[in-house]
Amino acid sequence: MNSFEALVKVLPPSPASGLELDWAAVEEEQGLKFPSDYKNLIACYEDVLFG
């Protein structure tokens, strides 16, 4: 189990979550390449604040 799977097990995302972004467009606009684990986090948890 990787750390993302462990997070989902401990803190399941909302059933209504599932944000889909055009990552190619976002990355082009920002001039950055986002890691896949970050993309997974955003897709599952959208704008949740972890603290």
One Martini backbone bead per residue (centre of mass of N, CA, C, O) as a GRO file, in nm:
protein
   51
    1MET     BB    1   0.097   0.037   0.024
    2ASN     BB    2   0.060   0.352  -0.027
    3SER     BB    3   0.021   0.668   0.098
    4PHE     BB    4  -0.244   0.730  -0.051
    5GLU     BB    5  -0.398   0.474   0.033
    6ALA     BB    6  -0.373   0.533   0.336
    7LEU     BB    7  -0.530   0.796   0.338
    8VAL     BB    8  -0.799   0.686   0.223
    9LYS     BB    9  -0.844   0.489   0.457
   10VAL     BB   10  -0.850   0.714   0.688
   11LEU     BB   11  -0.960   0.946   0.457
   12PRO     BB   12  -1.227   0.950   0.301
   13PRO     BB   13  -1.374   1.060   0.044
   14SER     BB   14  -1.615   1.209  -0.092
   15PRO     BB   15  -1.866   1.096  -0.295
   16ALA     BB   16  -1.871   1.389  -0.452
   17SER     BB   17  -1.611   1.356  -0.551
   18GLY     BB   18  -1.418   1.432  -0.869
   19LEU     BB   19  -1.212   1.611  -0.987
   20GLU     BB   20  -1.164   1.750  -1.317
   21LEU     BB   21  -0.872   1.815  -1.503
   22ASP     BB   22  -0.667   1.998  -1.728
   23TRP     BB   23  -0.346   1.943  -1.678
   24ALA     BB   24  -0.211   2.050  -1.932
   25ALA     BB   25  -0.324   2.339  -1.904
   26VAL     BB   26  -0.224   2.402  -1.621
   27GLU     BB   27   0.079   2.350  -1.673
   28GLU     BB   28   0.109   2.558  -1.896
   29GLU     BB   29   0.016   2.808  -1.735
   30GLN     BB   30   0.233   2.754  -1.489
   31GLY     BB   31   0.505   2.606  -1.576
   32LEU     BB   32   0.433   2.308  -1.471
   33LYS     BB   33   0.491   1.983  -1.313
   34PHE     BB   34   0.277   1.770  -1.175
   35PRO     BB   35   0.241   1.533  -0.962
   36SER     BB   36   0.051   1.251  -0.937
   37ASP     BB   37  -0.016   1.271  -0.631
   38TYR     BB   38  -0.140   1.553  -0.650
   39LYS     BB   39  -0.362   1.487  -0.853
   40ASN     BB   40  -0.502   1.278  -0.671
   41LEU     BB   41  -0.565   1.464  -0.436
   42ILE     BB   42  -0.742   1.665  -0.594
   43ALA     BB   43  -0.947   1.458  -0.709
   44CYS     BB   44  -1.044   1.351  -0.417
   45TYR     BB   45  -1.037   1.649  -0.231
   46GLU     BB   46  -0.987   1.908  -0.372
   47ASP     BB   47  -1.027   2.178  -0.120
   48VAL     BB   48  -0.895   2.062   0.116
   49LEU     BB   49  -0.780   2.105   0.457
   50PHE     BB   50  -0.471   2.034   0.583
   51GLY     BB   51  -0.339   2.037   0.948
   0.00000   0.00000   0.00000
